[in-house]
Amino acid sequence: MSNSTGQISELDWNFDAVPKDELVACCYWEYARESVFIRNTLKKYREWYLAGGKRSDEALEIGRHLERIQTLSYASEVFVRGCAFPPERVCQSFDPAKPNFRHPQAPVLTGSFPAPWQSLMDDEREERSRIRSDRTAIPLVPIKRGDRHDAADIAKWAEGRWYLLHEEFEKVRRENPETSEVDLIAQGKLKPLPGIQPSLYWEGGSEVTVLNINWAEFTNEEIIRYFREWVKKNRPQQSQNPDSRGRKPKDWRANLTRLAVMRLLSRYKALEMVDDRKKKFADIWKTKQFSGAKWADVNKWYDARREAEKFFIKIFPFLPPDEKPLSRERMNSVE
């Protein structure tokens, strides 16, 4: 936004230039800037670390707060990594004897939080955008052969399941000795013994199973094609497809736009911006994120702000229950 509109930097609300591969990290970073708890924890950790990192009651409290933030797992690394570095640090990789030396192969990180995401160096944004997961950190593989322990567990479970079903079957037979199995099944008193699928499901979303692969009669391509369809059909309902967990780029960009709305509403009234689109607030309406016709409706602005608040709570479940986004707290100055 131009200086004529005053007070709020365009880097805080105009996210048009954020590329698709930075959207997730930018979202975590920018919403973290709205948290007093996160800001204060990282600031106190930096001060404690630069002062020598001595043990104290305060250090224990900082550690507990930092652990709460890190319950986000790998996503917390977006804004936590490098938090002990001074904000003004400028790395150099030429002379180890001089200050701020960074090994050429070390990650490009500075103590830049809570500066706007778009003010970071390109290399640092790229580094922070690589959000790890169990798949990349452990790393996990999608398929591997089971071992003898898996085979023993499956056999034990399958045998126990068979005895349970067989016991129920025989109980009905004993209670109806004069009636044939066919008639008992027709009367609905007896169910045929079902097949027992030799599979075990473990917490975390993995399955150990027995497969019969006909290597001799099918090519690799035919097996792969069939296996692809088998996976689609047999993915357990309790194990959601990772591709459908709200990670679509448009979802993250929408959450950034809602954050922009909340920040703009912390300075200006929606009606003020809508009524004066071509003058004082022309820079807002030139952006792609506010190009939709819906933004001419004042109610949509307040709806978006409510959604930003909800997302703030959802994305950081460890925050104190009464904490609100910083931009929401400033609303009293304009409303």
Buried (B, 14 or more C-beta within 10 A) or exposed (E): BEEEBEEBEBBBBBBBEBEEEBBBBBBBBBBBBBBBBBBEBBBBBBEBBEEEEEEEEEBEEBBEBBEBBBEBEBBBBBBBBBBBBEEEBEBEEEEEEEEBEBEEEEBBBBBBBBBBBBEBBEEBBBBBBEBEEEEEEEEEEEEEEBEEEBEEBBEEBBEEBEEEBEEEBEEBBEEBEEBEEEEBEEEEEBEEEEEEEBBBEEEEEEEBEEEEEEEEEEEEEEBEEEEEEEEEEEEEEEEEEEEEEEEEEEBBBBBBBBBBBBBBBBBBBBEBBBEBBEEBBBBBBEBEBBEEEEBEEBEBBBBBBEBBBEBBEEBBEBBEEEBBBBBBEBBEEEE
